[in-house]
Amino acid sequence: MIGALAAASATAGLTYAWASKWFTIGPTVQATLLLAGMAASGLVIALSSSVTVAIIGYAALGVCVAPINTVRQRALMSDVPSNRMVEAFSTMNSLYGMAYAATGIMVGILAPSWLIATGSFTAIAGILFASVLIGQKRPVAVPAAPAPQPQDA
């Protein structure tokens, strides 16, 4: 199952890298669609009654993984001034790690029915939040002033 997810993710990542230059929709819409795909595939996995259906669900999930990572990286690069990139990427990756850790804790302590409810709620909340952002104007990043140059004495 993990092989299906990994193969689909690698294939989708390469395809996204090749085809994204022709996309006419913005990153927020792309992220919203990819989150919806992840939520739907998670539901397929959770409700699957056979290994074949679960593998299809994992492959569908994999199709969304690499592209959504690319969308979030590009969105961050376009919104953050160049002198703040290190902090922005560190914060984003730390939050991503905490989310994975929280997911692991939830899988360990929650009953399967609660996992489905919790996962569905967070996916729907994320999609609704992203859809609210679609209509908003993004703030313009102001580049930092150049560092003062030393004077020749």
KEGULUM-386735 format. One record per atom (N, C-alpha, C): x, y, z; atom name; residue number from 0; residue in one letter. Coordinates in Angstrom, 1 decimal. Layout:
N
   east  north     up atom  nr rest
      X      Y      Z   CA NUM    A
...
//
This chain:
153
   east  north     up atom  nr rest
    0.8   -1.2    0.0    N   0    M
    0.0    0.0    0.0   CA   0    M
    0.9    1.3    0.0    C   0    M
    1.9    1.2    0.8    N   1    I
    2.8    2.4    0.8   CA   1    I
    3.5    2.5   -0.5    C   1    I
    3.8    1.4   -1.2    N   2    G
    4.4    1.4   -2.5   CA   2    G
    3.5    2.1   -3.5    C   2    G
    2.2    1.9   -3.4    N   3    A
    1.2    2.5   -4.3   CA   3    A
    1.2    4.0   -4.1    C   3    A
    1.3    4.4   -2.8    N   4    L
    1.3    5.8   -2.4   CA   4    L
    2.6    6.5   -3.0    C   4    L
    3.7    5.8   -2.7    N   5    A
    5.0    6.4   -3.1   CA   5    A
    5.1    6.5   -4.6    C   5    A
    4.7    5.4   -5.4    N   6    A
    4.8    5.5   -6.8   CA   6    A
    3.9    6.5   -7.4    C   6    A
    2.7    6.6   -6.9    N   7    A
    1.8    7.6   -7.4   CA   7    A
    2.3    9.0   -7.1    C   7    A
    2.9    9.2   -5.9    N   8    S
    3.4   10.5   -5.5   CA   8    S
    4.5   10.9   -6.4    C   8    S
    5.5   10.0   -6.6    N   9    A
    6.6   10.3   -7.5   CA   9    A
    6.1   10.7   -8.9    C   9    A
    5.2    9.9   -9.4    N  10    T
    4.7   10.1  -10.8   CA  10    T
    4.0   11.4  -10.9    C  10    T
    3.2   11.7   -9.9    N  11    A
    2.4   13.0   -9.9   CA  11    A
    3.3   14.2   -9.7    C  11    A
    4.4   14.0   -8.9    N  12    G
    5.3   15.1   -8.7   CA  12    G
    6.1   15.5  -10.0    C  12    G
    6.5   14.4  -10.7    N  13    L
    7.2   14.7  -12.0   CA  13    L
    6.2   15.3  -13.0    C  13    L
    5.0   14.7  -13.0    N  14    T
    4.0   15.3  -14.0   CA  14    T
    3.7   16.7  -13.7    C  14    T
    3.5   17.0  -12.4    N  15    Y
    3.2   18.4  -11.9   CA  15    Y
    4.3   19.3  -12.3    C  15    Y
    5.5   18.9  -12.1    N  16    A
    6.7   19.8  -12.4   CA  16    A
    6.7   20.1  -13.9    C  16    A
    6.3   19.1  -14.7    N  17    W
    6.3   19.3  -16.2   CA  17    W
    5.1   20.1  -16.7    C  17    W
    3.9   19.9  -16.1    N  18    A
    2.7   20.5  -16.6   CA  18    A
    2.3   21.7  -15.9    C  18    A
    2.9   22.1  -14.8    N  19    S
    2.4   23.2  -14.0   CA  19    S
    2.5   24.6  -14.7    C  19    S
    3.4   24.6  -15.7    N  20    K
    3.6   25.9  -16.4   CA  20    K
    2.4   26.2  -17.3    C  20    K
    1.5   25.3  -17.5    N  21    W
    0.3   25.5  -18.3   CA  21    W
   -0.9   25.7  -17.5    C  21    W
   -0.8   25.6  -16.2    N  22    F
   -2.0   25.8  -15.3   CA  22    F
   -2.4   27.2  -15.3    C  22    F
   -3.7   27.4  -15.4    N  23    T
   -4.3   28.8  -15.3   CA  23    T
   -4.9   29.1  -14.0    C  23    T
   -5.0   28.2  -13.1    N  24    I
   -5.6   28.4  -11.8   CA  24    I
   -4.4   28.7  -10.8    C  24    I
   -4.8   29.5   -9.8    N  25    G
   -3.8   30.0   -8.8   CA  25    G
   -3.5   28.9   -7.8    C  25    G
   -2.4   29.2   -7.0    N  26    P
   -2.0   28.2   -6.0   CA  26    P
   -3.1   27.9   -4.9    C  26    P
   -3.9   28.8   -4.5    N  27    T
   -4.9   28.6   -3.5   CA  27    T
   -5.9   27.6   -4.0    C  27    T
   -6.4   27.8   -5.3    N  28    V
   -7.3   26.9   -5.9   CA  28    V
   -6.7   25.5   -6.1    C  28    V
   -5.4   25.5   -6.5    N  29    Q
   -4.7   24.2   -6.6   CA  29    Q
   -4.7   23.5   -5.3    C  29    Q
   -4.3   24.2   -4.2    N  30    A
   -4.2   23.6   -2.9   CA  30    A
   -5.6   23.1   -2.4    C  30    A
   -6.6   23.8   -2.7    N  31    T
   -8.0   23.4   -2.3   CA  31    T
   -8.4   22.2   -3.0    C  31    T
   -8.1   22.1   -4.3    N  32    L
   -8.5   20.9   -5.1   CA  32    L
   -7.6   19.7   -4.6    C  32    L
   -6.4   19.9   -4.3    N  33    L
   -5.5   18.8   -3.8   CA  33    L
   -5.9   18.3   -2.4    C  33    L
   -6.3   19.3   -1.6    N  34    L
   -6.8   18.9   -0.2   CA  34    L
   -8.1   18.1   -0.3    C  34    L
   -9.0   18.5   -1.2    N  35    A
  -10.2   17.8   -1.5   CA  35    A
   -9.9   16.4   -1.9    C  35    A
   -9.0   16.2   -2.8    N  36    G
   -8.6   14.9   -3.3   CA  36    G
   -8.0   14.1   -2.2    C  36    G
   -7.2   14.7   -1.3    N  37    M
   -6.6   14.0   -0.2   CA  37    M
   -7.7   13.5    0.8    C  37    M
   -8.7   14.4    1.0    N  38    A
   -9.8   14.1    1.9   CA  38    A
  -10.6   12.9    1.3    C  38    A
  -10.9   13.0    0.1    N  39    A
  -11.7   11.9   -0.6   CA  39    A
  -11.0   10.6   -0.6    C  39    A
   -9.7   10.6   -0.9    N  40    S
   -8.9    9.4   -0.9   CA  40    S
   -8.8    8.8    0.5    C  40    S
   -8.6    9.7    1.5    N  41    G
   -8.6    9.2    2.9   CA  41    G
   -9.9    8.6    3.3    C  41    G
  -11.0    9.1    2.8    N  42    L
  -12.3    8.5    3.1   CA  42    L
  -12.4    7.1    2.4    C  42    L
  -11.9    7.0    1.2    N  43    V
  -11.9    5.7    0.5   CA  43    V
  -11.1    4.7    1.3    C  43    V
   -9.9    5.1    1.8    N  44    I
   -9.0    4.2    2.6   CA  44    I
   -9.7    3.8    3.9    C  44    I
  -10.3    4.8    4.6    N  45    A
  -11.0    4.5    5.8   CA  45    A
  -12.2    3.5    5.7    C  45    A
  -12.9    3.7    4.6    N  46    L
  -14.1    2.9    4.4   CA  46    L
  -13.9    1.6    3.6    C  46    L
  -12.6    1.4    3.1    N  47    S
  -12.4    0.3    2.2   CA  47    S
  -12.6   -1.1    2.9    C  47    S
  -13.2   -2.0    2.2    N  48    S
  -13.5   -3.3    2.7   CA  48    S
  -12.6   -4.3    2.1    C  48    S
  -11.7   -3.9    1.2    N  49    S
  -10.8   -4.9    0.6   CA  49    S
   -9.5   -4.2    0.4    C  49    S
   -8.5   -5.1    0.2    N  50    V
   -7.1   -4.6    0.0   CA  50    V
   -7.0   -3.8   -1.3    C  50    V
   -7.7   -4.3   -2.3    N  51    T
   -7.7   -3.6   -3.6   CA  51    T
   -8.2   -2.2   -3.6    C  51    T
   -9.3   -2.0   -2.9    N  52    V
   -9.9   -0.7   -2.7   CA  52    V
   -8.9    0.2   -1.9    C  52    V
   -8.3   -0.3   -0.9    N  53    A
   -7.4    0.4    0.0   CA  53    A
   -6.2    0.9   -0.9    C  53    A
   -5.7    0.0   -1.7    N  54    I
   -4.5    0.3   -2.6   CA  54    I
   -4.9    1.4   -3.6    C  54    I
   -6.1    1.4   -4.1    N  55    I
   -6.6    2.4   -5.0   CA  55    I
   -6.6    3.8   -4.2    C  55    I
   -7.1    3.7   -3.0    N  56    G
   -7.2    4.9   -2.1   CA  56    G
   -5.8    5.5   -1.8    C  56    G
   -4.9    4.6   -1.5    N  57    Y
   -3.5    5.1   -1.3   CA  57    Y
   -2.9    5.7   -2.5    C  57    Y
   -3.1    5.1   -3.7    N  58    A
   -2.6    5.6   -4.9   CA  58    A
   -3.2    7.0   -5.2    C  58    A
   -4.5    7.1   -5.0    N  59    A
   -5.2    8.4   -5.1   CA  59    A
   -4.6    9.5   -4.2    C  59    A
   -4.3    9.1   -3.0    N  60    L
   -3.7   10.0   -2.0   CA  60    L
   -2.3   10.4   -2.5    C  60    L
   -1.6    9.4   -3.0    N  61    G
   -0.2    9.7   -3.5   CA  61    G
   -0.2   10.7   -4.6    C  61    G
   -1.3   10.7   -5.4    N  62    V
   -1.3   11.6   -6.6   CA  62    V
   -1.4   13.1   -6.0    C  62    V
   -1.9   13.3   -4.8    N  63    C
   -2.0   14.6   -4.3   CA  63    C
   -0.8   15.1   -3.5    C  63    C
    0.0   14.1   -3.0    N  64    V
    1.1   14.5   -2.0   CA  64    V
    2.2   15.4   -2.6    C  64    V
    2.8   14.9   -3.6    N  65    A
    3.9   15.7   -4.2   CA  65    A
    3.4   17.1   -4.7    C  65    A
    2.3   17.1   -5.5    N  66    P
    1.9   18.4   -5.9   CA  66    P
    1.5   19.4   -4.8    C  66    P
    0.9   18.9   -3.8    N  67    I
    0.5   19.9   -2.7   CA  67    I
    1.8   20.4   -2.0    C  67    I
    2.8   19.6   -1.9    N  68    N
    4.1   20.0   -1.3   CA  68    N
    4.7   21.1   -2.2    C  68    N
    4.6   20.9   -3.5    N  69    T
    5.2   21.9   -4.4   CA  69    T
    4.4   23.2   -4.3    C  69    T
    3.1   23.1   -4.3    N  70    V
    2.2   24.3   -4.2   CA  70    V
    2.5   25.1   -2.9    C  70    V
    2.7   24.4   -1.8    N  71    R
    2.9   25.2   -0.6   CA  71    R
    4.3   25.8   -0.6    C  71    R
    5.3   25.1   -1.2    N  72    Q
    6.6   25.7   -1.2   CA  72    Q
    6.7   26.9   -2.1    C  72    Q
    6.0   26.8   -3.3    N  73    R
    6.0   27.9   -4.2   CA  73    R
    5.2   29.1   -3.6    C  73    R
    4.1   28.8   -2.9    N  74    A
    3.3   29.9   -2.3   CA  74    A
    4.1   30.6   -1.3    C  74    A
    4.9   29.9   -0.5    N  75    L
    5.7   30.5    0.5   CA  75    L
    6.8   31.4   -0.1    C  75    L
    7.4   30.8   -1.2    N  76    M
    8.5   31.6   -1.9   CA  76    M
    7.9   32.9   -2.5    C  76    M
    6.7   32.9   -2.9    N  77    S
    6.2   34.1   -3.6   CA  77    S
    5.7   35.1   -2.5    C  77    S
    5.4   34.7   -1.3    N  78    D
    4.8   35.6   -0.3   CA  78    D
    5.8   36.1    0.7    C  78    D
    7.0   35.5    0.8    N  79    V
    7.9   35.9    1.9   CA  79    V
    9.1   36.6    1.3    C  79    V
    9.5   37.7    1.9    N  80    P
   10.7   38.5    1.4   CA  80    P
   11.9   37.6    1.5    C  80    P
   12.9   37.8    0.6    N  81    S
   14.0   36.9    0.5   CA  81    S
   14.9   36.9    1.8    C  81    S
   14.8   38.0    2.5    N  82    N
   15.6   38.0    3.7   CA  82    N
   15.0   37.2    4.9    C  82    N
   13.8   36.7    4.7    N  83    R
   13.0   36.0    5.7   CA  83    R
   12.8   34.5    5.3    C  83    R
   13.3   34.1    4.2    N  84    M
   13.0   32.7    3.7   CA  84    M
   13.4   31.6    4.7    C  84    M
   14.6   31.8    5.3    N  85    V
   15.1   30.7    6.3   CA  85    V
   14.1   30.5    7.4    C  85    V
   13.6   31.6    8.0    N  86    E
   12.7   31.6    9.1   CA  86    E
   11.3   31.0    8.6    C  86    E
   10.9   31.4    7.4    N  87    A
    9.6   31.0    6.9   CA  87    A
    9.6   29.4    6.7    C  87    A
   10.7   29.0    6.0    N  88    F
   10.7   27.5    5.7   CA  88    F
   11.0   26.7    7.0    C  88    F
   11.7   27.2    7.9    N  89    S
   11.9   26.5    9.2   CA  89    S
   10.6   26.4    9.9    C  89    S
    9.9   27.5   10.0    N  90    T
    8.6   27.5   10.7   CA  90    T
    7.6   26.5   10.0    C  90    T
    7.5   26.6    8.7    N  91    M
    6.6   25.7    8.0   CA  91    M
    7.0   24.2    8.2    C  91    M
    8.2   23.9    8.0    N  92    N
    8.7   22.5    8.2   CA  92    N
    8.5   22.0    9.6    C  92    N
    8.7   22.9   10.6    N  93    S
    8.4   22.5   12.0   CA  93    S
    6.9   22.3   12.2    C  93    S
    6.1   23.1   11.7    N  94    L
    4.6   22.9   11.9   CA  94    L
    4.2   21.6   11.1    C  94    L
    4.8   21.4   10.0    N  95    Y
    4.5   20.1    9.3   CA  95    Y
    4.9   18.9   10.1    C  95    Y
    6.1   19.0   10.7    N  96    G
    6.5   17.9   11.6   CA  96    G
    5.6   17.7   12.8    C  96    G
    5.2   18.8   13.4    N  97    M
    4.2   18.7   14.5   CA  97    M
    2.9   18.1   14.1    C  97    M
    2.5   18.4   12.9    N  98    A
    1.2   17.8   12.4   CA  98    A
    1.3   16.3   12.2    C  98    A
    2.4   15.9   11.7    N  99    Y
    2.7   14.5   11.5   CA  99    Y
    2.7   13.8   12.9    C  99    Y
    3.4   14.4   13.9    N 100    A
    3.5   13.8   15.2   CA 100    A
    2.1   13.7   15.8    C 100    A
    1.3   14.8   15.7    N 101    A
   -0.1   14.8   16.2   CA 101    A
   -0.9   13.7   15.6    C 101    A
   -0.7   13.5   14.3    N 102    T
   -1.5   12.5   13.6   CA 102    T
   -1.1   11.1   14.1    C 102    T
    0.2   10.9   14.4    N 103    G
    0.7    9.6   15.0   CA 103    G
    0.1    9.4   16.3    C 103    G
    0.0   10.4   17.1    N 104    I
   -0.6   10.3   18.5   CA 104    I
   -2.1    9.9   18.3    C 104    I
   -2.8   10.6   17.4    N 105    M
   -4.2   10.4   17.3   CA 105    M
   -4.4    8.9   16.8    C 105    M
   -3.6    8.5   15.9    N 106    V
   -3.8    7.1   15.4   CA 106    V
   -3.6    6.1   16.5    C 106    V
   -2.7    6.4   17.5    N 107    G
   -2.4    5.5   18.6   CA 107    G
   -3.5    5.5   19.6    C 107    G
   -4.2    6.6   19.8    N 108    I
   -5.1    6.7   21.0   CA 108    I
   -6.6    6.7   20.6    C 108    I
   -6.9    7.1   19.4    N 109    L
   -8.3    7.2   19.0   CA 109    L
   -8.9    5.9   18.4    C 109    L
  -10.1    5.7   18.6    N 110    A
  -10.8    4.6   18.0   CA 110    A
  -11.0    4.9   16.5    C 110    A
  -11.0    3.9   15.6    N 111    P
  -11.1    4.1   14.1   CA 111    P
  -12.3    5.1   13.8    C 111    P
  -13.4    5.0   14.4    N 112    S
  -14.6    5.8   14.1   CA 112    S
  -14.2    7.3   14.4    C 112    S
  -13.5    7.5   15.5    N 113    W
  -13.1    8.9   15.8   CA 113    W
  -12.1    9.4   14.8    C 113    W
  -11.2    8.5   14.3    N 114    L
  -10.2    8.9   13.4   CA 114    L
  -10.9    9.4   12.1    C 114    L
  -11.9    8.7   11.6    N 115    I
  -12.6    9.1   10.4   CA 115    I
  -13.3   10.5   10.7    C 115    I
  -13.9   10.6   11.8    N 116    A
  -14.6   11.9   12.1   CA 116    A
  -13.6   13.0   12.2    C 116    A
  -12.5   12.8   12.9    N 117    T
  -11.5   13.9   13.1   CA 117    T
  -10.8   14.2   11.8    C 117    T
  -10.5   13.2   11.0    N 118    G
   -9.8   13.5    9.7   CA 118    G
  -10.8   14.2    8.8    C 118    G
  -12.0   13.8    8.8    N 119    S
  -13.0   14.4    7.9   CA 119    S
  -13.2   15.9    8.3    C 119    S
  -13.3   16.1    9.6    N 120    F
  -13.5   17.5   10.1   CA 120    F
  -12.3   18.4    9.8    C 120    F
  -11.1   17.9   10.0    N 121    T
   -9.9   18.7    9.7   CA 121    T
   -9.8   19.0    8.2    C 121    T
  -10.1   18.0    7.4    N 122    A
  -10.0   18.2    5.9   CA 122    A
  -11.0   19.2    5.5    C 122    A
  -12.3   19.1    6.0    N 123    I
  -13.3   20.0    5.6   CA 123    I
  -13.0   21.4    6.1    C 123    I
  -12.5   21.5    7.3    N 124    A
  -12.1   22.8    7.8   CA 124    A
  -11.0   23.4    7.0    C 124    A
  -10.0   22.6    6.6    N 125    G
   -8.9   23.1    5.7   CA 125    G
   -9.4   23.6    4.4    C 125    G
  -10.3   22.8    3.8    N 126    I
  -10.9   23.2    2.5   CA 126    I
  -11.7   24.5    2.6    C 126    I
  -12.5   24.6    3.6    N 127    L
  -13.3   25.8    3.8   CA 127    L
  -12.4   27.0    4.0    C 127    L
  -11.3   26.9    4.8    N 128    F
  -10.4   28.0    5.1   CA 128    F
   -9.7   28.4    3.8    C 128    F
   -9.3   27.4    3.0    N 129    A
   -8.6   27.7    1.7   CA 129    A
   -9.6   28.4    0.8    C 129    A
  -10.8   28.0    0.8    N 130    S
  -11.8   28.6   -0.1   CA 130    S
  -12.1   30.0    0.2    C 130    S
  -12.0   30.3    1.5    N 131    V
  -12.2   31.7    2.0   CA 131    V
  -11.0   32.6    1.4    C 131    V
   -9.8   32.0    1.5    N 132    L
   -8.6   32.7    1.0   CA 132    L
   -8.6   32.9   -0.5    C 132    L
   -9.3   32.1   -1.2    N 133    I
   -9.3   32.2   -2.7   CA 133    I
   -9.7   33.6   -3.2    C 133    I
  -10.7   34.2   -2.5    N 134    G
  -11.3   35.5   -3.0   CA 134    G
  -10.5   36.7   -2.4    C 134    G
   -9.6   36.4   -1.5    N 135    Q
   -8.9   37.6   -0.9   CA 135    Q
   -7.7   38.0   -1.7    C 135    Q
   -7.4   39.3   -1.7    N 136    K
   -6.1   39.7   -2.3   CA 136    K
   -5.0   39.4   -1.4    C 136    K
   -3.9   39.0   -2.0    N 137    R
   -2.7   38.7   -1.2   CA 137    R
   -1.9   39.9   -0.9    C 137    R
   -1.4   40.1    0.3    N 138    P
   -0.6   41.3    0.5   CA 138    P
    0.7   41.2   -0.3    C 138    P
    1.2   42.4   -0.7    N 139    V
    2.4   42.5   -1.4   CA 139    V
    3.6   42.5   -0.5    C 139    V
    4.5   41.5   -0.7    N 140    A
    5.7   41.4    0.1   CA 140    A
    6.6   42.6   -0.2    C 140    A
    7.0   43.3    0.9    N 141    V
    7.9   44.4    0.7   CA 141    V
    9.3   43.9    1.0    C 141    V
   10.2   44.1    0.0    N 142    P
   11.6   43.6    0.2   CA 142    P
   12.3   44.4    1.2    C 142    P
   13.2   43.8    1.9    N 143    A
   14.0   44.5    2.9   CA 143    A
   14.9   45.5    2.3    C 143    A
   15.2   46.5    3.1    N 144    A
   16.2   47.5    2.6   CA 144    A
   17.6   46.9    2.5    C 144    A
   18.3   47.2    1.5    N 145    P
   19.7   46.6    1.4   CA 145    P
   20.5   47.0    2.6    C 145    P
   21.4   46.1    2.9    N 146    A
   22.3   46.3    4.0   CA 146    A
   23.3   47.5    3.7    C 146    A
   23.6   48.3    4.7    N 147    P
   24.5   49.4    4.4   CA 147    P
   25.9   48.9    4.0    C 147    P
   26.5   49.5    3.0    N 148    Q
   27.8   49.1    2.6   CA 148    Q
   28.9   49.9    3.4    C 148    Q
   30.0   49.2    3.7    N 149    P
   31.0   49.9    4.5   CA 149    P
   31.7   51.0    3.6    C 149    P
   32.0   52.1    4.3    N 150    Q
   32.6   53.3    3.6   CA 150    Q
   34.1   53.0    3.5    C 150    Q
   34.7   53.4    2.3    N 151    D
   36.1   53.4    2.2   CA 151    D
   36.7   54.5    3.0    C 151    D
   37.7   54.3    3.7    N 152    A
   38.3   55.3    4.5   CA 152    A
   39.6   55.9    3.9    C 152    A
//
